[in-house]
Amino acid sequence: MDDDTDNHPAAPPTGHPAGHPDDHGHGHGGHGGDHAVVLGAGLAGLLAARVLAEKFARVTIVERDELSDTGPAFRPGVPQSRHVHVLWSRGLALIERMLPGITGTLEAAGAAVLESPRDFLWLSPADWFRPVPGAEVLLSSRELLDWTVRQEVLRDRRIRIRAGSPATGLVAGADGRSVTGVELQDGDPLAARFVVDATGRTSKAPAWLAALGHPAPAATRCDSHLGYSSRYFEIPADPARRWRGMYVQGRPESPRGGVLAPLDGNRWLVTLLGYGREHAPPTKDEEFLDFARSLRSPALYDAIRDAKPLSSATGFRGTANEWRHFERLDRWPAGFIVLGDASCRFNPVYGHGMTVAALAADALAAEIDALDARGIPGAARRIQRRTAAAAETAWQIATSEDMRYPETEGPPPDRATRILQRYMSRVMVGANSDPAISTPFFGVLSLSTAPNALLSPSTVIRVLSKWRLPTTPPTTPYPPHHGPPP
């Protein structure tokens, strides 16, 4: 794509809505008029653009990568896309509400909406999940998901993408207390009334704010040194197979695991994972199967040992949880917010990043619902706090679980966290086989239910009634409801 791609062929490439300024801010005092800019064309940026288009006459998404205009394709800005991604039911429902019909479009293209854990062989840290009630998940390649969301978002003629055009900074307003646009590497500044940074893990927002005289935000980091290695396989024909996906989790004394997910194109994507530096999974093809054989159960190895590989193994190591606390800053510029991984990112093993992006977009929509385009910039500080709050439950889940591993770096667990960890071990034991516990457990895990659902009197009594069951029993090779292959 060129630098200023008009993604709506029926419209003139340089056209602008009548009565509104062009991209460089002419008119309305140079403040971008009814123009919003979103930095980053990942899921968080696309959903933010969809929300902002309800209030602004024009929304420009600025993306540093060149974007394919022919179909799903890998791009450097989403390096983790070659590993398993999960969109939990809460995130899927929110995206469906923003983009009606997208679930059907994804399924028609090969994505799968599965019931977890019923459609899986899932070995938890405690035991195998029986076919208990859980939550829906959408599984697809990240490339397909991003492509489909992008096409649906661009159906709105108010939204366009400027691809291959890195942003290099923010433009300060004349009052020194606001943001009125963005600096671009390859052109004049782009004026805007409202700017959203959704550039992900590589966001330069702290440096950009410092250049405008704002202090750097405090950051909280928790790193279990989880490593990924992933490889695509052709799905072998097996009429007797009764499962669709697989998850073999590790635990502190056995810190290795693996995920097998069905993808579009009759493929399995297998992601091996290991906690701590000495358990990092291999990126050499010849060692991939040996690592799979070392997991707590042979089920994943049995599934792929004779499957046809479709790619080499690919590694990924940037899995730390990190929260940049922009929401705590005493001073905040009008007209600017930070969303998604640029604000708070998680260990991807819990599958919460995309759902949190949808929750943040939903919070953005709620905060601007009663405002017009002129009122939104002044509400930026409140919007930043409300969108950041969308990450709280996912953050609690990821960090408290990562703290179980001895090599994890970060604030040590306090007494309340240690109590929570012990209780959650008991919850896991019960959720493996008891529908009365699995239902609230998966409600919380899918971010559909508030965490206090696991602390309701009826759930606590049910959990404690299983106190005799061990939290780390010896692992059986296969669950009782599904034996090994012939």
C-alpha positions as MATLAB code, in Angstrom:
seq = 'MDDDTDNHPAAPPTGHPAGHPDDHGHGHGGHGGDHAVVLGAGLAGLLAARVLAEKFARVTIVERDELSDTGPAFRPGVPQSRHVHVLWSRGLALIERMLPGITGTLEAAGAAVLESPRDFLWLSPADWFRPVPGAEVLLSSRELLDWTVRQEVLRDRRIRIRAGSPATGLVAGADGRSVTGVELQDGDPLAARFVVDATGRTSKAPAWLAALGHPAPAATRCDSHLGYSSRYFEIPADPARRWRGMYVQGRPESPRGGVLAPLDGNRWLVTLLGYGREHAPPTKDEEFLDFARSLRSPALYDAIRDAKPLSSATGFRGTANEWRHFERLDRWPAGFIVLGDASCRFNPVYGHGMTVAALAADALAAEIDALDARGIPGAARRIQRRTAAAAETAWQIATSEDMRYPETEGPPPDRATRILQRYMSRVMVGANSDPAISTPFFGVLSLSTAPNALLSPSTVIRVLSKWRLPTTPPTTPYPPHHGPPP';
ca = [
       0.000    0.000    0.000;
       1.084    3.559   -0.518;
       1.587    6.042    2.293;
      -1.938    7.449    2.290;
      -4.075    4.586    1.143;
      -7.734    5.263    0.545;
      -9.262    1.926    1.445;
     -12.619    2.783   -0.103;
     -12.126    2.582   -3.870;
     -15.395    4.315   -4.695;
     -14.234    7.496   -2.950;
     -11.693    9.936   -4.417;
      -8.243    9.221   -2.907;
      -7.897   12.729   -1.482;
     -11.548   13.324   -0.623;
     -12.665   14.645    2.749;
     -16.127   15.027    4.219;
     -17.715   18.339    3.323;
     -17.128   21.074    5.862;
     -14.157   19.346    7.540;
     -10.427   20.083    7.322;
      -7.972   17.946    5.410;
      -5.439   15.662    7.095;
      -2.997   18.485    7.809;
      -5.431   20.418    9.938;
      -6.464   23.343    7.722;
      -9.643   24.775    9.194;
     -10.995   24.720   12.779;
      -7.910   26.593   13.971;
      -5.531   23.783   12.949;
      -6.811   21.435   15.647;
      -7.800   18.631   13.304;
     -11.496   19.512   13.409;
     -13.582   16.366   13.574;
     -10.551   14.161   12.904;
      -9.181   11.409   15.176;
      -5.918    9.532   14.654;
      -5.256    6.002   15.888;
      -1.643    4.801   15.895;
      -1.439    1.074   15.190;
      -3.570   -1.227   13.025;
      -3.616   -4.176   15.403;
      -6.773   -5.356   17.095;
      -6.740   -2.614   19.764;
      -6.262    0.113   17.150;
      -8.886   -1.220   14.755;
     -11.539   -1.504   17.469;
     -10.693    1.952   18.812;
     -11.097    3.379   15.295;
     -14.478    1.678   14.961;
     -15.626    3.270   18.217;
     -14.277    6.741   17.401;
     -15.951    6.755   13.989;
     -19.274    7.081   15.807;
     -18.160   10.518   17.053;
     -15.646   11.861   14.534;
     -16.271   12.620   10.876;
     -12.924   11.093    9.951;
     -10.623    8.573   11.626;
      -7.136    7.839   10.269;
      -5.280    4.722   11.366;
      -1.527    5.244   11.077;
       0.409    1.979   10.741;
       4.179    1.631   10.370;
       3.950   -1.732    8.550;
       2.910   -2.138    4.966;
      -0.404   -4.028    4.966;
      -1.503   -6.705    2.542;
      -4.471   -5.756    0.383;
      -4.966   -9.270   -1.009;
      -5.586  -11.412    2.073;
      -4.265  -12.487    5.487;
      -0.481  -12.122    5.770;
       2.202  -12.005    8.451;
       3.617   -8.583    9.292;
       6.615   -7.641   11.464;
       4.556   -5.508   13.847;
       2.800   -8.613   15.206;
       5.714  -11.050   15.675;
       3.755  -13.250   18.097;
       1.117  -13.944   15.418;
       2.901  -17.192   14.533;
       1.917  -18.632   17.901;
      -1.421  -19.810   19.256;
      -3.990  -17.070   19.897;
      -7.246  -17.420   21.804;
     -10.169  -15.012   21.746;
     -12.310  -15.725   24.790;
     -16.099  -15.531   24.672;
     -16.242  -12.075   26.264;
     -13.947  -10.589   23.637;
     -15.790  -12.349   20.822;
     -19.149  -11.039   22.041;
     -17.860   -7.453   22.236;
     -16.303   -7.576   18.765;
     -19.507   -9.072   17.373;
     -21.435   -6.169   18.891;
     -19.084   -3.624   17.318;
     -18.936   -5.453   13.974;
     -22.187   -7.427   13.591;
     -21.807  -10.643   11.630;
     -18.030  -10.925   11.979;
     -18.195  -14.254   13.847;
     -19.943  -15.885   10.893;
     -17.460  -14.312    8.491;
     -14.536  -15.721   10.477;
     -16.081  -19.177   10.679;
     -16.753  -19.171    6.930;
     -13.050  -18.422    6.416;
     -11.991  -21.372    8.577;
     -11.955  -20.077   12.150;
     -13.495  -22.330   14.797;
     -15.695  -21.407   17.750;
     -15.190  -24.186   20.293;
     -16.454  -24.976   23.763;
     -13.633  -25.037   26.279;
     -12.882  -27.500   27.817;
     -15.415  -29.874   26.217;
     -13.834  -29.748   22.752;
     -10.299  -30.095   24.149;
      -7.995  -32.509   25.849;
      -6.923  -30.152   28.651;
      -4.503  -31.172   31.365;
      -4.577  -28.505   34.083;
      -1.917  -28.196   36.819;
      -4.211  -30.398   38.907;
      -5.688  -32.984   36.543;
      -7.458  -33.564   33.247;
     -10.608  -31.555   32.690;
     -13.649  -33.740   32.258;
     -16.275  -32.547   29.713;
     -17.638  -29.932   32.150;
     -19.324  -26.621   31.215;
     -16.885  -23.865   30.387;
     -16.716  -20.984   27.916;
     -16.581  -20.470   24.172;
     -13.298  -19.594   22.482;
     -12.552  -18.543   18.939;
      -9.454  -20.103   17.381;
      -7.987  -18.816   14.136;
      -4.680  -17.641   12.803;
      -3.912  -14.141   14.013;
      -3.405  -13.124   10.402;
      -6.945  -14.170    9.488;
      -8.436  -12.464   12.523;
      -6.638   -9.164   11.915;
      -7.430   -9.223    8.187;
     -11.132   -9.916    8.779;
     -11.503   -7.257   11.477;
      -9.659   -4.750    9.286;
     -11.935   -5.403    6.319;
     -15.039   -5.019    8.464;
     -13.765   -1.817   10.101;
     -12.933   -0.295    6.710;
     -16.500   -0.763    5.530;
     -17.092    2.454    7.458;
     -16.236    5.190    4.961;
     -15.191    7.510    7.773;
     -12.139    5.300    8.473;
      -8.983    5.034    6.386;
      -5.542    3.539    6.947;
      -2.258    5.277    6.244;
       0.120    2.295    6.024;
       3.909    2.177    5.868;
       4.031    5.459    7.760;
       5.677    5.355   11.217;
       4.681    7.984   13.775;
       7.643    9.683   15.456;
       6.059   11.889   18.097;
       3.134   13.952   19.297;
       2.243   17.515   18.317;
       1.589   19.759   21.304;
      -1.167   22.355   21.310;
      -0.425   26.037   21.718;
      -1.508   25.850   25.356;
       1.147   23.232   26.110;
      -1.448   21.057   27.849;
      -2.930   19.197   24.902;
      -2.061   16.956   21.957;
      -3.252   18.183   18.568;
      -1.682   15.701   16.192;
       1.196   13.356   15.444;
       4.562   13.713   13.760;
       5.192   11.330   10.880;
       8.513   10.023    9.606;
       7.604   10.531    5.986;
       5.518   13.665    5.788;
       3.996   16.718    7.393;
       2.420   16.448   10.853;
      -1.055   14.947   10.912;
      -3.482   17.185   12.797;
      -6.149   15.633   14.983;
      -8.534   16.560   17.738;
      -7.931   13.196   19.448;
      -4.993   10.754   19.253;
      -4.922    7.124   20.421;
      -1.648    5.224   20.815;
      -2.311    1.531   20.142;
       1.167    0.674   18.867;
       1.597   -2.265   21.224;
       4.678   -3.481   23.046;
       7.022   -1.138   21.167;
       5.066    2.011   22.040;
       7.149    5.169   22.448;
       4.436    6.948   24.448;
       6.614    7.498   27.577;
       9.313    9.234   25.493;
       6.749   11.204   23.516;
       5.086   12.447   26.690;
       8.481   13.319   28.190;
       9.180   15.488   25.138;
       6.021   17.421   26.014;
       7.144   17.895   29.619;
       5.273   15.023   31.263;
       6.947   12.578   33.673;
       7.452    8.956   32.691;
       4.831    6.623   34.119;
       5.761    4.095   36.784;
       5.827    0.541   35.479;
       5.116   -2.790   37.165;
       6.764   -5.823   35.626;
       6.406   -9.544   36.289;
       8.463  -11.875   34.098;
       8.323  -15.661   34.378;
      10.716  -15.954   31.403;
       8.204  -18.022   29.495;
       9.458  -19.022   26.056;
       7.450  -20.120   23.015;
       8.273  -22.270   20.027;
       5.600  -22.919   17.402;
       5.184  -24.955   14.251;
       2.366  -25.580   11.769;
       1.248  -29.102   10.901;
      -1.258  -30.515    8.444;
      -4.185  -32.035   10.343;
      -3.974  -35.794    9.803;
      -7.170  -37.593    8.908;
      -8.604  -39.515   11.862;
     -12.355  -40.252   11.902;
     -12.056  -41.529   15.487;
     -10.675  -38.246   16.870;
     -13.137  -36.811   19.381;
     -11.256  -33.639   20.320;
     -10.537  -30.435   18.389;
      -7.698  -28.900   20.392;
      -5.314  -29.722   23.212;
      -3.668  -27.949   26.145;
      -1.067  -29.601   28.374;
      -0.201  -27.144   31.147;
       2.963  -27.117   33.193;
       3.324  -26.595   36.918;
       6.255  -25.386   39.044;
       7.916  -28.801   39.377;
       7.277  -29.572   35.687;
       7.468  -26.157   33.944;
       6.796  -27.271   30.375;
       3.591  -27.290   28.368;
       2.058  -27.193   24.947;
      -1.005  -26.046   23.037;
      -2.481  -27.499   19.863;
      -5.068  -25.379   18.057;
      -6.977  -26.001   14.817;
      -6.604  -23.192   12.268;
      -7.974  -22.186    8.914;
      -6.402  -24.075    6.022;
      -6.702  -27.550    7.608;
      -3.754  -26.773    9.891;
      -2.761  -27.340   13.467;
      -0.661  -24.684   15.134;
       1.368  -26.284   17.930;
       2.991  -23.988   20.476;
       5.424  -25.490   22.980;
       6.233  -23.433   26.051;
       8.594  -23.486   28.996;
       8.911  -21.370   32.136;
      12.390  -20.234   33.150;
      15.468  -19.886   30.983;
      16.589  -23.509   31.209;
      13.208  -24.789   30.007;
      12.961  -22.616   26.894;
      11.535  -24.727   24.053;
      13.774  -25.343   21.034;
      13.630  -23.523   17.740;
      15.434  -26.292   15.862;
      13.045  -28.517   13.946;
      14.770  -31.750   14.934;
      14.363  -30.950   18.650;
      10.704  -29.938   18.497;
       9.268  -33.444   18.879;
      11.717  -34.332   21.655;
      10.482  -31.369   23.691;
       6.854  -32.369   23.037;
       7.701  -35.855   24.292;
       8.972  -34.366   27.588;
       5.605  -32.883   28.638;
       3.595  -34.200   31.571;
       1.389  -36.187   29.190;
       2.317  -37.899   25.902;
      -0.989  -36.830   24.330;
       0.376  -33.865   22.352;
       3.411  -35.821   21.165;
       1.168  -38.703   20.096;
      -0.963  -36.262   18.076;
       1.870  -34.700   16.069;
       4.571  -37.378   15.859;
       3.328  -38.588   12.464;
       1.724  -35.317   11.300;
       3.210  -33.529    8.291;
       5.083  -30.327    9.278;
       4.135  -27.272    7.216;
       6.756  -24.877    8.615;
       9.927  -24.644   10.615;
       9.794  -23.881   14.323;
       9.609  -20.213   15.326;
      10.500  -18.839   18.758;
       9.171  -15.942   20.820;
      10.512  -14.727   24.154;
       8.928  -11.329   24.903;
       6.276  -12.647   27.282;
       6.671  -10.505   30.415;
       3.676   -8.886   32.071;
       4.216   -5.118   32.105;
       1.852   -2.346   33.126;
       2.815    1.225   32.342;
       0.707    3.199   34.776;
      -0.305    6.157   32.624;
      -3.549    6.229   34.589;
      -1.637    7.267   37.750;
       0.031   10.376   36.317;
      -1.041   13.605   38.016;
      -0.826   15.543   34.764;
      -2.260   14.286   31.509;
      -2.570   16.037   28.150;
      -5.985   16.617   26.660;
      -6.624   14.810   23.397;
      -4.445   11.728   23.961;
      -4.833    8.209   25.386;
      -2.835    4.952   25.341;
      -4.627    1.631   24.757;
      -3.914   -2.092   24.531;
      -0.430   -3.574   24.931;
       1.016   -0.053   24.750;
      -0.486    0.458   28.211;
      -0.644   -3.035   29.718;
       0.586   -6.316   28.273;
       0.304   -9.830   29.614;
       2.021  -13.158   29.441;
       0.250  -14.459   26.315;
      -0.129  -17.980   27.715;
      -3.406  -16.965   29.380;
      -4.911  -15.758   26.115;
      -6.232  -12.452   27.443;
      -4.585   -9.789   25.273;
      -7.187   -9.651   22.493;
     -10.124   -9.842   24.899;
      -8.682   -6.993   26.989;
      -8.292   -4.951   23.774;
     -12.015   -5.452   23.141;
     -12.837   -4.545   26.759;
     -10.787   -1.344   26.464;
     -12.566   -0.378   23.227;
     -15.882   -1.034   24.950;
     -14.825    1.185   27.874;
     -13.807    3.896   25.391;
     -17.238    3.684   23.762;
     -18.971    4.003   27.138;
     -16.893    7.022   28.158;
     -17.499    9.009   24.951;
     -21.128    7.987   24.518;
     -22.533   11.245   25.923;
     -19.827   13.488   24.394;
     -19.423   15.080   20.991;
     -16.130   15.335   19.098;
     -15.288   18.665   20.727;
     -15.836   17.356   24.261;
     -13.816   14.148   23.971;
     -10.276   15.651   24.179;
     -11.004   17.240   27.561;
     -12.119   13.878   28.943;
      -8.842   12.143   28.020;
      -7.605   11.702   31.589;
     -10.858   10.056   32.687;
     -10.890    7.892   29.553;
      -7.304    6.781   30.227;
      -8.247    5.637   33.718;
     -11.396    3.817   32.644;
      -9.773    1.995   29.727;
      -6.811    0.981   31.892;
      -9.225   -0.548   34.406;
     -10.258   -3.050   31.707;
      -6.933   -4.834   32.282;
      -7.254   -5.375   36.039;
      -8.732   -8.894   36.128;
      -6.428  -10.240   33.399;
      -3.445   -8.687   35.189;
      -4.401  -10.328   38.480;
      -4.789  -13.745   36.832;
      -1.526  -13.583   34.875;
       0.742  -12.229   37.606;
      -0.579  -14.361   40.461;
      -0.136  -17.515   38.371;
       3.318  -16.508   37.082;
       4.449  -15.871   40.651;
       4.160  -19.596   41.327;
       7.346  -20.224   39.325;
      10.629  -19.768   41.233;
      12.489  -17.971   38.420;
       9.832  -15.262   38.051;
      11.211  -11.734   38.397;
       9.018   -9.029   39.866;
       7.370   -7.977   43.104;
       7.156  -11.049   45.362;
       3.652  -12.265   46.195;
       2.224  -10.672   49.307;
       0.229  -12.567   51.911;
      -3.091  -11.915   50.157;
      -1.694  -13.235   46.868;
      -0.336  -16.383   48.525;
      -3.738  -17.057   50.096;
      -5.389  -16.486   46.718;
      -2.937  -18.877   45.044;
      -3.735  -21.638   47.546;
      -7.456  -21.095   47.121;
      -7.195  -21.065   43.327;
      -5.331  -24.381   43.447;
      -8.399  -25.755   45.214;
     -10.697  -24.127   42.668;
      -8.752  -25.816   39.865;
      -9.127  -29.218   41.502;
     -12.883  -28.744   41.712;
     -13.277  -27.201   38.255;
     -11.714  -30.278   36.629;
     -14.823  -32.341   37.300;
     -17.537  -30.313   39.077;
     -19.859  -28.220   36.845;
     -20.834  -26.038   39.812;
     -17.198  -24.896   40.044;
     -16.184  -25.040   36.390;
     -18.958  -22.612   35.388;
     -17.784  -19.654   37.532;
     -14.138  -20.603   36.960;
     -14.433  -20.321   33.185;
     -16.634  -17.264   33.548;
     -13.757  -15.518   35.315;
     -11.071  -16.960   33.017;
     -12.953  -15.741   29.932;
     -13.303  -12.285   31.581;
     -17.089  -12.620   31.343;
     -17.646  -12.793   35.105;
     -16.230  -10.728   37.964;
     -13.580  -12.567   40.039;
     -15.741  -12.378   43.169;
     -17.966  -15.043   41.581;
     -15.383  -17.537   42.824;
     -15.832  -16.186   46.347;
     -19.605  -16.524   46.572;
     -20.664  -18.604   49.603;
     -22.028  -21.446   47.494;
     -18.834  -21.684   45.417;
     -16.533  -21.477   48.454;
     -18.474  -24.269   50.188;
     -18.299  -26.386   47.055;
     -14.555  -25.786   46.687;
     -13.784  -26.543   50.321;
     -15.849  -29.723   50.200;
     -13.093  -31.194   48.021;
     -10.289  -30.471   50.446;
      -9.205  -34.123   50.504;
      -8.322  -34.100   46.804;
      -4.612  -33.413   46.094;
      -3.782  -30.239   44.174;
      -0.847  -31.849   42.313;
      -1.694  -35.532   41.883;
       0.370  -37.847   39.689;
      -0.515  -37.240   36.052;
      -2.209  -39.958   34.049;
      -1.196  -40.106   30.372;
      -4.753  -39.544   29.106;
      -8.067  -38.502   30.705;
     -10.444  -41.307   31.673;
     -12.978  -40.183   29.060;
     -10.448  -40.379   26.206;
      -7.861  -43.132   25.930;
      -4.608  -43.154   23.927;
      -4.598  -43.672   20.166;
      -4.320  -47.230   18.837;
];
